[in-house]
Amino acid sequence: MKRIIVVCMLLGLVVFASHAAAQEVPLTNAEVVKLCKLGLGDEVVLAKINQAKAVNFSTDTEALIKLKENGVSKDVIAAMLKRSTAPQNSVATAPPPPSRAEFPMDASLSLKSGDTVLSQERGEAKFVGFAGYGATHMIFPGSRAKSRTAEKLPVLIFRLDFSPVDRTFLIKLESDQKSDDRAFKLVNRNKNPFSAARDPGPDDDTIIPCDATEVTPGHWRLTPKNELAPGEYGLFFRFMIWGFGVDPA
């Protein structure tokens, strides 16, 4: 009788252990940070991520920035992004998420007072002048951007799957209250004298010098090198801006 009781108890423990394994708690950002801070090395952390039965990673822009600030490497962050988009506990294979390389989605201002998501605005190219004398301008509706700040060194955070250098610019726009619009001069930025290809973009006088840093794979931080004067600004990419205004303190 005792032997039967012991066998039943052992079987119960096996069933419980199997159930616990099946109900494994998903791996989270916090646990990945703990593993990295233990100094186990990327190989161990990557193996843990790839072998986890389930993950519950937060992969929005701010979460990725916090991972980077906590010492998580680019390789580990890339593995987290890959696991987050992969199907979990599913027989069917889901199609890959659409590429977001075309536009710097989710552009936002990172301010001391908090983050502000910027709206995407599409401009219209118009020739301004008379009888061949003038220039083409990109014009955007509204003399003032909806998003505003009094901070003079706002940081822009955005997603782009390639380097933004010479492709994405922080620009200053001229505000016209009479026409209720904002505009900047559009020029051909193709510097090759032997090429007829056009590369339309802002002229050099419009561009605000910035430092671009890839904080996580595909996520960039754009920081002005100098304080911004009060006025209208925008992150420019392919005839669109993510606009904001800087107000007097």
C-alpha positions as CSV (number, residue, x, y, z in Angstrom):
1,M,0.0,0.0,0.0
2,K,2.8,2.4,0.9
3,R,4.5,1.6,-2.4
4,I,1.4,2.5,-4.3
5,I,1.1,5.8,-2.5
6,V,4.7,6.6,-3.2
7,V,4.3,5.8,-6.9
8,C,1.1,8.0,-7.1
9,M,3.0,10.9,-5.4
10,L,5.9,10.6,-7.9
11,L,3.4,10.5,-10.8
12,G,1.8,13.6,-9.4
13,L,5.1,15.4,-9.2
14,V,5.9,14.5,-12.8
15,V,2.6,15.8,-14.0
16,F,3.0,19.0,-12.0
17,A,6.5,19.6,-13.4
18,S,5.3,19.0,-16.9
19,H,2.4,21.5,-16.4
20,A,4.8,24.1,-14.9
21,A,7.2,23.7,-17.9
22,A,4.3,24.2,-20.3
23,Q,3.2,27.3,-18.4
24,E,6.7,28.9,-18.4
25,V,6.5,32.6,-17.7
26,P,7.3,34.6,-20.8
27,L,10.8,36.3,-21.0
28,T,10.6,40.1,-20.5
29,N,12.8,43.1,-21.0
30,A,13.5,43.3,-17.2
31,E,14.8,39.7,-17.2
32,V,17.0,40.3,-20.2
33,V,18.5,43.4,-18.5
34,K,19.2,41.3,-15.4
35,L,21.0,38.6,-17.5
36,C,23.1,41.2,-19.2
37,K,24.1,42.9,-15.9
38,L,25.3,39.5,-14.6
39,G,28.0,39.6,-17.2
40,L,27.1,36.2,-18.7
41,G,28.0,37.3,-22.2
42,D,25.9,37.9,-25.3
43,E,26.1,34.2,-26.3
44,V,24.3,33.1,-23.1
45,V,21.7,35.8,-23.3
46,L,21.0,35.1,-27.0
47,A,20.6,31.4,-26.3
48,K,18.1,32.2,-23.5
49,I,16.1,34.5,-25.8
50,N,16.1,31.9,-28.7
51,Q,15.2,29.0,-26.5
52,A,12.5,30.7,-24.4
53,K,9.1,29.1,-25.0
54,A,7.4,32.5,-24.9
55,V,8.5,36.1,-24.8
56,N,6.7,39.3,-23.8
57,F,9.2,42.0,-25.0
58,S,8.3,45.6,-25.1
59,T,9.9,46.9,-28.4
60,D,8.5,50.5,-28.7
61,T,11.1,53.3,-29.2
62,E,11.4,54.3,-25.6
63,A,11.7,50.6,-24.4
64,L,14.5,50.1,-26.9
65,I,16.3,53.2,-25.7
66,K,16.1,52.1,-22.1
67,L,17.5,48.7,-23.0
68,K,20.5,50.4,-24.7
69,E,20.9,52.7,-21.6
70,N,21.0,49.6,-19.4
71,G,23.9,48.1,-21.3
72,V,22.0,45.6,-23.6
73,S,24.0,45.1,-26.8
74,K,22.8,45.7,-30.3
75,D,22.9,41.9,-31.0
76,V,20.7,41.1,-28.0
77,I,18.2,43.9,-28.9
78,A,18.1,42.6,-32.5
79,A,17.3,39.1,-31.2
80,M,14.5,40.5,-29.0
81,L,13.0,42.3,-32.0
82,K,13.2,39.1,-34.1
83,R,11.5,37.0,-31.4
84,S,8.8,39.7,-30.9
85,T,7.8,39.6,-34.6
86,A,8.0,35.8,-34.9
87,P,4.9,33.7,-34.3
88,Q,4.8,32.1,-30.8
89,N,3.3,28.6,-30.1
90,S,1.7,28.6,-33.5
91,V,1.9,25.9,-36.2
92,A,1.2,28.2,-39.1
93,T,3.9,30.7,-40.1
94,A,2.7,34.3,-40.1
95,P,4.0,36.6,-42.9
96,P,6.8,38.9,-41.9
97,P,5.7,42.4,-40.8
98,P,5.8,45.1,-43.6
99,S,9.0,46.9,-44.0
100,R,9.1,50.4,-42.5
101,A,12.3,51.4,-44.3
102,E,10.5,53.9,-46.5
103,F,9.6,56.4,-43.8
104,P,10.9,57.4,-40.4
105,M,7.8,56.3,-38.5
106,D,6.9,57.3,-34.9
107,A,9.1,60.4,-35.0
108,S,8.9,62.1,-31.6
109,L,10.5,64.8,-29.5
110,S,12.4,63.6,-26.5
111,L,12.0,66.5,-24.0
112,K,12.8,67.0,-20.3
113,S,9.0,67.4,-19.7
114,G,8.3,64.1,-21.6
115,D,8.0,62.7,-25.1
116,T,5.8,64.3,-27.8
117,V,4.8,62.3,-30.8
118,L,5.0,64.3,-34.0
119,S,2.4,64.3,-36.8
120,Q,3.5,63.5,-40.4
121,E,2.8,66.3,-42.8
122,R,3.0,66.2,-46.6
123,G,4.1,69.3,-48.5
124,E,3.5,70.7,-51.9
125,A,6.3,71.9,-54.2
126,K,5.5,75.3,-55.7
127,F,7.6,77.8,-57.8
128,V,7.7,81.2,-56.2
129,G,8.7,84.1,-58.4
130,F,8.1,85.8,-61.8
131,A,9.3,85.1,-65.3
132,G,11.9,82.6,-64.4
133,Y,13.3,84.5,-61.4
134,G,12.5,82.7,-58.2
135,A,12.9,79.3,-56.6
136,T,10.9,76.2,-55.8
137,H,9.6,75.9,-52.2
138,M,8.1,73.1,-50.2
139,I,4.9,74.5,-48.6
140,F,3.1,73.0,-45.7
141,P,-0.3,74.2,-44.4
142,G,-0.5,76.1,-41.1
143,S,1.8,78.9,-40.0
144,R,2.4,77.1,-36.7
145,A,3.0,73.4,-36.0
146,K,0.7,71.8,-33.5
147,S,3.5,70.3,-31.4
148,R,5.5,72.9,-29.5
149,T,8.1,73.3,-26.8
150,A,10.1,76.0,-25.1
151,E,13.2,73.7,-24.8
152,K,16.1,75.0,-27.0
153,L,17.8,71.6,-27.5
154,P,15.0,69.2,-28.3
155,V,16.1,65.7,-29.3
156,L,14.3,63.9,-32.1
157,I,13.8,60.1,-32.0
158,F,12.7,58.3,-35.2
159,R,12.9,55.0,-37.0
160,L,14.8,54.5,-40.3
161,D,16.3,51.3,-41.5
162,F,19.4,53.0,-43.0
163,S,21.6,55.9,-42.1
164,P,19.8,59.3,-42.1
165,V,23.0,61.2,-43.1
166,D,22.3,63.2,-46.3
167,R,18.8,61.8,-46.5
168,T,17.0,63.1,-43.4
169,F,17.4,66.7,-42.1
170,L,16.3,68.9,-39.3
171,I,15.2,72.1,-41.0
172,K,14.0,75.5,-40.2
173,L,10.8,76.7,-42.0
174,E,9.7,80.2,-42.6
175,S,6.3,81.0,-41.2
176,D,3.8,83.1,-43.2
177,Q,0.8,84.1,-41.1
178,K,-0.8,85.9,-44.1
179,S,-0.8,82.7,-46.2
180,D,-1.1,80.5,-43.1
181,D,1.7,78.2,-44.2
182,R,5.3,77.2,-43.5
183,A,7.9,76.8,-46.3
184,F,11.5,76.3,-47.2
185,K,13.6,76.5,-50.4
186,L,13.9,73.2,-52.3
187,V,17.1,72.6,-54.2
188,N,18.9,69.8,-56.1
189,R,21.3,68.2,-53.6
190,N,23.0,66.0,-56.1
191,K,26.5,67.4,-56.1
192,N,27.8,65.2,-59.0
193,P,28.3,67.6,-61.9
194,F,28.3,64.7,-64.4
195,S,24.9,63.3,-63.3
196,A,21.6,64.6,-64.5
197,A,19.7,62.8,-61.7
198,R,17.9,65.1,-59.3
199,D,18.0,64.7,-55.5
200,P,15.5,67.4,-54.2
201,G,16.0,68.5,-50.7
202,P,16.5,71.6,-48.5
203,D,19.2,74.1,-49.2
204,D,22.2,74.3,-46.8
205,D,21.0,77.6,-45.2
206,T,17.8,75.7,-44.1
207,I,19.5,72.7,-42.5
208,I,20.2,72.7,-38.8
209,P,23.5,71.0,-38.0
210,C,22.9,67.8,-35.9
211,D,24.6,64.7,-34.5
212,A,22.9,61.5,-35.6
213,T,23.3,58.4,-33.3
214,E,21.8,54.9,-33.9
215,V,20.7,54.1,-30.3
216,T,19.3,50.7,-31.3
217,P,19.1,48.9,-34.7
218,G,16.9,51.1,-37.0
219,H,16.2,53.7,-34.2
220,W,18.0,57.1,-34.4
221,R,18.6,60.0,-32.1
222,L,19.0,63.4,-33.8
223,T,20.5,66.1,-31.5
224,P,21.0,69.8,-32.6
225,K,24.6,70.9,-32.2
226,N,23.4,74.4,-31.0
227,E,20.3,75.7,-29.3
228,L,17.4,76.4,-31.5
229,A,16.0,79.9,-31.9
230,P,12.3,80.4,-31.5
231,G,10.5,79.4,-34.8
232,E,9.2,76.6,-36.8
233,Y,11.1,73.4,-37.4
234,G,10.7,69.9,-38.9
235,L,12.3,66.6,-39.5
236,F,12.4,66.4,-43.4
237,F,12.3,63.2,-45.4
238,R,11.0,62.7,-49.0
239,F,8.7,65.7,-49.3
240,M,7.3,65.3,-45.8
241,I,8.1,66.8,-42.4
242,W,7.4,65.9,-38.8
243,G,6.9,69.4,-37.6
244,F,7.3,71.2,-34.3
245,G,7.7,74.7,-33.0
246,V,10.1,76.3,-30.5
247,D,8.5,79.0,-28.4
248,P,10.3,81.8,-26.5
249,A,11.1,80.8,-23.0
